[in-house]
Amino acid sequence: MIFRDDEPRISTTFCSATCPFSSRRATALDLPMGRLHRVASEPDPDDVDETKRNVLKLLAVAGIVGAGAGGLVGGTLQYLQPPLIGIASYPRVQLIEVDGSPLTVAKVESEYSVETSDDTIFYYPLRNEPNFFLNLAPANGQAPSESNPGAWGVPGGIGTNGSIVAYSAICQHLGCPAPAISYYPPGTCSQTFNTGPPSPNSSPKQPFYIHCSCHGSTYDPVHSAANLTGPAVLPLPQVVLETDANGNIFAVGENGPPVNGHLNTLTGGYGVGSTVPLAKETPVILCSFPA
């Protein structure tokens, strides 16, 4: 309230006791006229500093956003980088025949040959990695020739004449598994391949091979599953086989590139046990070979 010096002093007690704007003090406030005065009042404990209120709100919101962003990033990383499953090294695994008995060289050489038509499959080293089990020796026990298809002395082969081998049953092109990719024994299709320098006692013209019906890739089981036709450009991985003194057969490792669909053959699935059985599958046959 402004008071002028040329006016008499007044008292603020002009309001009655019921005046809503009356002073809290019981006595009058005598002020000189014509001067501006600031009257201090006691702070209201219910008043809150708006600046502090806004800062606290911002900090709270920032905390919530930060926690949400952290959770979102953490969740995203969890899905972008799922924990890898696999095994640390190649196990030594005994192969078991379809009937449950141990698989031996003698049994393979008497019951399996280059003529065997059904795919014989076993899983190694992971449960989602199938492999072909093959004996490329002629069924009649005679040496291979152009008129007696088959192969002895195959790289990595075991058995009496080195004719027993195993290769991945997942195509190296786009990962088609058996039976879409299958072993084709002699006479399955009219196609034969000139395979280049033959292994000992094998024919330079080869009417048996591993062929994928998905896109036509073909592999040579006599020469480490090398490519015969595309579009695949990598050979099939080869399982390393060993025997013990009793002729029992074991899978102990793998050579070549990783199994298709796996950054490493040992990762991307769960390991097999100490033994693994053979299984029979009917192949999918499609005599279509890229030029």
BADONU-144292 format. One record per residue (C-alpha): residue in one letter; residue number from 1; x, y, z. Coordinates in Angstrom, 1 decimal, padded with zeros to 4 digits. Layout:
BEGIN
+------+-----+--------+--------+--------+
| code | pos |      u |      v |      w |
+------+-----+--------+--------+--------+
|    A | NUM |      X |      Y |      Z |
...
+------+-----+--------+--------+--------+
This chain:
BEGIN
+------+-----+--------+--------+--------+
| code | pos |      u |      v |      w |
+------+-----+--------+--------+--------+
|    M |   1 |  000.0 |  000.0 |  000.0 |
|    I |   2 |  001.4 |  003.5 | -000.9 |
|    F |   3 |  001.1 |  006.5 |  001.4 |
|    R |   4 |  001.9 |  010.1 |  000.6 |
|    D |   5 |  003.5 |  012.6 |  002.9 |
|    D |   6 |  000.8 |  015.2 |  002.4 |
|    E |   7 | -001.8 |  012.9 |  003.7 |
|    P |   8 | -002.4 |  012.1 |  007.4 |
|    R |   9 | -001.4 |  008.8 |  008.8 |
|    I |  10 | -004.1 |  006.3 |  008.7 |
|    S |  11 | -004.6 |  003.1 |  010.5 |
|    T |  12 | -005.4 | -000.3 |  009.0 |
|    T |  13 | -007.8 | -001.1 |  011.7 |
|    F |  14 | -010.6 |  000.3 |  009.5 |
|    C |  15 | -011.7 | -003.3 |  008.7 |
|    S |  16 | -014.1 | -005.0 |  011.0 |
|    A |  17 | -013.3 | -008.3 |  012.7 |
|    T |  18 | -015.1 | -010.0 |  009.8 |
|    C |  19 | -013.1 | -008.4 |  007.1 |
|    P |  20 | -011.4 | -011.2 |  005.1 |
|    F |  21 | -008.4 | -009.1 |  004.4 |
|    S |  22 | -007.7 | -007.9 |  007.9 |
|    S |  23 | -004.2 | -008.2 |  009.3 |
|    R |  24 | -003.2 | -011.1 |  011.4 |
|    R |  25 | -001.8 | -008.7 |  014.0 |
|    A |  26 | -004.0 | -007.4 |  016.7 |
|    T |  27 | -002.5 | -003.9 |  016.6 |
|    A |  28 | -002.7 | -001.4 |  013.8 |
|    L |  29 |  000.1 | -001.0 |  011.3 |
|    D |  30 |  001.1 |  002.6 |  011.5 |
|    L |  31 |  003.0 |  003.6 |  008.4 |
|    P |  32 |  004.3 |  006.9 |  007.2 |
|    M |  33 |  002.3 |  008.3 |  004.3 |
|    G |  34 |  003.9 |  008.6 |  000.8 |
|    R |  35 |  006.4 |  005.8 |  001.2 |
|    L |  36 |  006.4 |  002.2 | -000.2 |
|    H |  37 |  007.2 | -000.4 |  002.4 |
|    R |  38 |  007.6 | -004.1 |  002.1 |
|    V |  39 |  006.0 | -006.1 |  004.8 |
|    A |  40 |  007.5 | -009.4 |  005.5 |
|    S |  41 |  005.3 | -012.3 |  006.2 |
|    E |  42 |  006.0 | -015.7 |  007.8 |
|    P |  43 |  006.6 | -018.5 |  005.2 |
|    D |  44 |  003.8 | -020.9 |  004.7 |
|    P |  45 |  005.0 | -024.4 |  005.5 |
|    D |  46 |  002.6 | -025.8 |  002.8 |
|    D |  47 |  004.3 | -023.8 |  000.0 |
|    V |  48 |  006.7 | -025.8 | -002.2 |
|    D |  49 |  009.5 | -024.3 | -004.3 |
|    E |  50 |  008.3 | -024.8 | -007.9 |
|    T |  51 |  011.8 | -025.0 | -009.2 |
|    K |  52 |  012.7 | -027.8 | -006.9 |
|    R |  53 |  009.5 | -029.5 | -007.7 |
|    N |  54 |  010.3 | -029.4 | -011.5 |
|    V |  55 |  013.9 | -030.6 | -010.9 |
|    L |  56 |  012.6 | -033.6 | -008.9 |
|    K |  57 |  010.1 | -034.4 | -011.6 |
|    L |  58 |  012.8 | -034.3 | -014.3 |
|    L |  59 |  015.0 | -036.6 | -012.2 |
|    A |  60 |  012.2 | -039.0 | -011.6 |
|    V |  61 |  011.3 | -039.1 | -015.3 |
|    A |  62 |  014.9 | -039.5 | -016.3 |
|    G |  63 |  015.3 | -042.4 | -013.9 |
|    I |  64 |  012.3 | -044.2 | -015.3 |
|    V |  65 |  013.4 | -043.6 | -018.9 |
|    G |  66 |  016.9 | -044.7 | -018.1 |
|    A |  67 |  015.7 | -047.9 | -016.4 |
|    G |  68 |  013.3 | -048.6 | -019.4 |
|    A |  69 |  016.1 | -048.0 | -021.9 |
|    G |  70 |  018.5 | -050.2 | -020.0 |
|    G |  71 |  015.9 | -052.9 | -019.9 |
|    L |  72 |  015.2 | -052.5 | -023.6 |
|    V |  73 |  018.9 | -052.6 | -024.5 |
|    G |  74 |  019.5 | -055.5 | -022.2 |
|    G |  75 |  016.5 | -057.4 | -023.7 |
|    T |  76 |  017.6 | -056.6 | -027.2 |
|    L |  77 |  021.1 | -057.8 | -026.7 |
|    Q |  78 |  019.7 | -061.0 | -025.2 |
|    Y |  79 |  017.9 | -061.7 | -028.4 |
|    L |  80 |  020.6 | -060.5 | -030.7 |
|    Q |  81 |  023.2 | -062.5 | -029.0 |
|    P |  82 |  021.6 | -065.7 | -027.6 |
|    P |  83 |  023.8 | -067.9 | -025.5 |
|    L |  84 |  025.8 | -070.4 | -027.7 |
|    I |  85 |  025.3 | -074.1 | -027.1 |
|    G |  86 |  027.7 | -076.7 | -028.1 |
|    I |  87 |  030.6 | -078.8 | -027.0 |
|    A |  88 |  034.3 | -078.0 | -026.4 |
|    S |  89 |  035.9 | -080.8 | -028.4 |
|    Y |  90 |  035.1 | -083.8 | -030.6 |
|    P |  91 |  034.0 | -086.8 | -028.5 |
|    R |  92 |  034.9 | -090.4 | -029.2 |
|    V |  93 |  031.5 | -092.0 | -029.9 |
|    Q |  94 |  030.8 | -095.6 | -030.7 |
|    L |  95 |  028.5 | -096.3 | -033.6 |
|    I |  96 |  025.7 | -098.8 | -032.9 |
|    E |  97 |  023.9 | -100.9 | -035.6 |
|    V |  98 |  020.2 | -100.4 | -036.3 |
|    D |  99 |  019.5 | -103.6 | -034.3 |
|    G | 100 |  021.3 | -102.2 | -031.2 |
|    S | 101 |  024.5 | -104.2 | -031.5 |
|    P | 102 |  027.9 | -102.6 | -031.8 |
|    L | 103 |  028.8 | -101.7 | -035.4 |
|    T | 104 |  031.9 | -103.5 | -036.5 |
|    V | 105 |  034.0 | -103.6 | -039.7 |
|    A | 106 |  033.1 | -107.2 | -040.3 |
|    K | 107 |  029.4 | -106.5 | -040.1 |
|    V | 108 |  029.7 | -103.5 | -042.4 |
|    E | 109 |  031.7 | -105.3 | -045.0 |
|    S | 110 |  029.2 | -108.2 | -045.0 |
|    E | 111 |  026.0 | -106.1 | -045.0 |
|    Y | 112 |  026.8 | -102.7 | -046.6 |
|    S | 113 |  028.3 | -101.9 | -050.0 |
|    V | 114 |  028.3 | -099.3 | -052.8 |
|    E | 115 |  025.0 | -100.8 | -053.8 |
|    T | 116 |  023.2 | -100.0 | -050.6 |
|    S | 117 |  020.2 | -097.9 | -051.5 |
|    D | 118 |  018.7 | -096.6 | -048.3 |
|    D | 119 |  020.5 | -093.8 | -046.6 |
|    T | 120 |  022.3 | -094.9 | -043.5 |
|    I | 121 |  022.4 | -091.9 | -041.1 |
|    F | 122 |  024.0 | -091.2 | -037.7 |
|    Y | 123 |  024.3 | -088.0 | -035.8 |
|    Y | 124 |  027.7 | -086.5 | -034.8 |
|    P | 125 |  029.1 | -084.6 | -033.0 |
|    L | 126 |  025.9 | -082.7 | -032.3 |
|    R | 127 |  022.3 | -084.0 | -032.2 |
|    N | 128 |  021.3 | -081.8 | -035.1 |
|    E | 129 |  024.2 | -082.8 | -037.5 |
|    P | 130 |  023.3 | -085.9 | -039.5 |
|    N | 131 |  026.0 | -087.9 | -041.4 |
|    F | 132 |  026.0 | -090.5 | -044.2 |
|    F | 133 |  027.7 | -093.8 | -043.3 |
|    L | 134 |  029.0 | -095.5 | -046.5 |
|    N | 135 |  030.9 | -098.6 | -047.6 |
|    L | 136 |  032.0 | -097.9 | -051.1 |
|    A | 137 |  033.4 | -101.4 | -051.8 |
|    P | 138 |  031.7 | -103.5 | -054.5 |
|    A | 139 |  029.1 | -105.9 | -053.2 |
|    N | 140 |  030.8 | -108.9 | -054.7 |
|    G | 141 |  034.0 | -108.4 | -052.8 |
|    Q | 142 |  036.1 | -108.1 | -056.0 |
|    A | 143 |  038.3 | -105.1 | -056.8 |
|    P | 144 |  036.5 | -102.1 | -058.2 |
|    S | 145 |  036.7 | -101.4 | -061.9 |
|    E | 146 |  034.7 | -099.6 | -064.6 |
|    S | 147 |  032.5 | -102.7 | -065.0 |
|    N | 148 |  032.5 | -103.3 | -061.2 |
|    P | 149 |  031.7 | -099.9 | -059.7 |
|    G | 150 |  033.0 | -099.1 | -056.3 |
|    A | 151 |  036.1 | -097.8 | -054.6 |
|    W | 152 |  038.9 | -098.9 | -052.3 |
|    G | 153 |  041.6 | -096.8 | -050.7 |
|    V | 154 |  039.3 | -093.9 | -050.2 |
|    P | 155 |  041.0 | -090.9 | -048.3 |
|    G | 156 |  040.1 | -091.3 | -044.7 |
|    G | 157 |  038.5 | -094.7 | -045.3 |
|    I | 158 |  038.7 | -097.5 | -042.8 |
|    G | 159 |  038.2 | -101.3 | -043.1 |
|    T | 160 |  040.0 | -104.0 | -044.9 |
|    N | 161 |  040.4 | -102.0 | -048.1 |
|    G | 162 |  039.8 | -098.5 | -046.8 |
|    S | 163 |  036.3 | -098.2 | -048.3 |
|    I | 164 |  034.2 | -097.2 | -045.2 |
|    V | 165 |  033.7 | -093.4 | -044.9 |
|    A | 166 |  031.2 | -090.9 | -043.4 |
|    Y | 167 |  030.2 | -087.4 | -044.6 |
|    S | 168 |  027.9 | -084.7 | -043.5 |
|    A | 169 |  024.3 | -085.2 | -044.6 |
|    I | 170 |  023.6 | -081.5 | -044.8 |
|    C | 171 |  024.1 | -079.9 | -048.2 |
|    Q | 172 |  026.7 | -077.1 | -048.3 |
|    H | 173 |  024.6 | -074.9 | -050.6 |
|    L | 174 |  021.5 | -073.9 | -048.5 |
|    G | 175 |  021.6 | -076.6 | -045.8 |
|    C | 176 |  019.1 | -079.2 | -047.1 |
|    P | 177 |  019.4 | -082.2 | -044.9 |
|    A | 178 |  018.9 | -085.9 | -045.7 |
|    P | 179 |  016.8 | -087.4 | -047.2 |
|    A | 180 |  016.6 | -084.3 | -049.6 |
|    I | 181 |  020.3 | -084.8 | -050.0 |
|    S | 182 |  021.0 | -088.5 | -050.5 |
|    Y | 183 |  023.6 | -091.1 | -051.6 |
|    Y | 184 |  022.8 | -092.4 | -055.1 |
|    P | 185 |  024.2 | -095.9 | -055.7 |
|    P | 186 |  025.2 | -097.1 | -059.2 |
|    G | 187 |  022.2 | -097.2 | -061.6 |
|    T | 188 |  020.0 | -094.7 | -059.7 |
|    C | 189 |  020.4 | -092.2 | -062.5 |
|    S | 190 |  022.0 | -092.4 | -065.9 |
|    Q | 191 |  024.5 | -089.7 | -065.0 |
|    T | 192 |  028.2 | -090.6 | -064.6 |
|    F | 193 |  031.1 | -088.3 | -063.7 |
|    N | 194 |  034.7 | -088.2 | -064.8 |
|    T | 195 |  036.1 | -087.7 | -061.3 |
|    G | 196 |  039.7 | -086.9 | -062.3 |
|    P | 197 |  042.7 | -088.8 | -060.8 |
|    P | 198 |  041.1 | -091.9 | -059.3 |
|    S | 199 |  041.9 | -093.3 | -055.9 |
|    P | 200 |  043.6 | -096.7 | -056.0 |
|    N | 201 |  041.3 | -099.4 | -057.5 |
|    S | 202 |  038.5 | -097.0 | -058.4 |
|    S | 203 |  037.0 | -096.2 | -061.8 |
|    P | 204 |  037.6 | -092.9 | -063.5 |
|    K | 205 |  034.0 | -092.9 | -064.6 |
|    Q | 206 |  031.8 | -092.9 | -061.5 |
|    P | 207 |  028.1 | -093.7 | -061.5 |
|    F | 208 |  027.6 | -093.3 | -057.7 |
|    Y | 209 |  027.6 | -090.0 | -055.8 |
|    I | 210 |  025.9 | -087.9 | -053.1 |
|    H | 211 |  023.2 | -085.6 | -054.8 |
|    C | 212 |  021.0 | -082.9 | -053.4 |
|    S | 213 |  017.5 | -082.8 | -054.9 |
|    C | 214 |  016.9 | -079.2 | -053.6 |
|    H | 215 |  019.2 | -077.4 | -056.1 |
|    G | 216 |  021.3 | -080.1 | -057.8 |
|    S | 217 |  024.6 | -080.0 | -055.9 |
|    T | 218 |  026.5 | -083.2 | -056.3 |
|    Y | 219 |  029.5 | -084.6 | -054.3 |
|    D | 220 |  032.1 | -087.2 | -054.9 |
|    P | 221 |  032.4 | -089.7 | -051.9 |
|    V | 222 |  035.5 | -091.2 | -053.4 |
|    H | 223 |  037.5 | -087.9 | -053.2 |
|    S | 224 |  036.6 | -086.4 | -049.8 |
|    A | 225 |  033.1 | -085.3 | -051.0 |
|    A | 226 |  034.5 | -082.8 | -053.4 |
|    N | 227 |  032.0 | -080.9 | -055.6 |
|    L | 228 |  031.0 | -082.5 | -058.9 |
|    T | 229 |  028.1 | -080.0 | -059.7 |
|    G | 230 |  027.0 | -076.8 | -058.1 |
|    P | 231 |  025.6 | -074.5 | -056.9 |
|    A | 232 |  027.5 | -075.7 | -053.8 |
|    V | 233 |  031.2 | -074.7 | -053.8 |
|    L | 234 |  032.3 | -076.4 | -050.6 |
|    P | 235 |  032.8 | -080.1 | -050.0 |
|    L | 236 |  030.9 | -082.0 | -047.4 |
|    P | 237 |  032.6 | -082.2 | -044.0 |
|    Q | 238 |  034.1 | -085.7 | -043.5 |
|    V | 239 |  033.7 | -087.5 | -040.2 |
|    V | 240 |  036.9 | -089.2 | -038.9 |
|    L | 241 |  036.4 | -092.9 | -038.2 |
|    E | 242 |  038.5 | -095.2 | -036.1 |
|    T | 243 |  038.4 | -098.8 | -035.0 |
|    D | 244 |  039.5 | -100.6 | -031.9 |
|    A | 245 |  041.2 | -104.1 | -031.6 |
|    N | 246 |  037.8 | -105.8 | -031.9 |
|    G | 247 |  036.8 | -103.9 | -035.0 |
|    N | 248 |  034.3 | -101.7 | -033.3 |
|    I | 249 |  033.8 | -098.4 | -035.2 |
|    F | 250 |  034.1 | -095.0 | -033.5 |
|    A | 251 |  033.6 | -091.4 | -034.7 |
|    V | 252 |  036.4 | -089.3 | -033.3 |
|    G | 253 |  036.5 | -086.0 | -035.2 |
|    E | 254 |  035.7 | -084.1 | -038.4 |
|    N | 255 |  037.7 | -082.7 | -041.3 |
|    G | 256 |  036.8 | -080.0 | -043.8 |
|    P | 257 |  034.6 | -076.9 | -043.6 |
|    P | 258 |  032.0 | -076.4 | -040.8 |
|    V | 259 |  028.7 | -078.1 | -041.2 |
|    N | 260 |  026.3 | -075.8 | -043.1 |
|    G | 261 |  024.3 | -073.6 | -040.8 |
|    H | 262 |  026.9 | -073.8 | -038.0 |
|    L | 263 |  029.6 | -071.1 | -037.5 |
|    N | 264 |  031.6 | -074.0 | -036.0 |
|    T | 265 |  030.7 | -077.7 | -036.3 |
|    L | 266 |  030.9 | -077.9 | -032.5 |
|    T | 267 |  028.4 | -075.1 | -031.8 |
|    G | 268 |  024.8 | -074.7 | -032.5 |
|    G | 269 |  023.4 | -077.8 | -030.9 |
|    Y | 270 |  023.7 | -080.3 | -028.1 |
|    G | 271 |  026.3 | -083.0 | -028.1 |
|    V | 272 |  025.5 | -086.7 | -028.7 |
|    G | 273 |  026.2 | -089.3 | -026.0 |
|    S | 274 |  029.0 | -091.9 | -025.8 |
|    T | 275 |  027.2 | -094.1 | -028.3 |
|    V | 276 |  025.0 | -093.2 | -031.3 |
|    P | 277 |  022.8 | -095.5 | -033.4 |
|    L | 278 |  022.5 | -095.8 | -037.1 |
|    A | 279 |  019.2 | -095.1 | -038.8 |
|    K | 280 |  017.7 | -095.9 | -042.2 |
|    E | 281 |  016.0 | -093.3 | -044.4 |
|    T | 282 |  014.5 | -093.6 | -047.8 |
|    P | 283 |  016.2 | -091.2 | -050.1 |
|    V | 284 |  014.5 | -088.5 | -052.2 |
|    I | 285 |  015.6 | -089.2 | -055.8 |
|    L | 286 |  015.7 | -086.5 | -058.5 |
|    C | 287 |  017.9 | -087.0 | -061.5 |
|    S | 288 |  018.5 | -083.3 | -062.2 |
|    F | 289 |  022.0 | -082.1 | -062.5 |
|    P | 290 |  023.1 | -078.6 | -063.3 |
|    A | 291 |  025.2 | -078.2 | -066.5 |
+------+-----+--------+--------+--------+
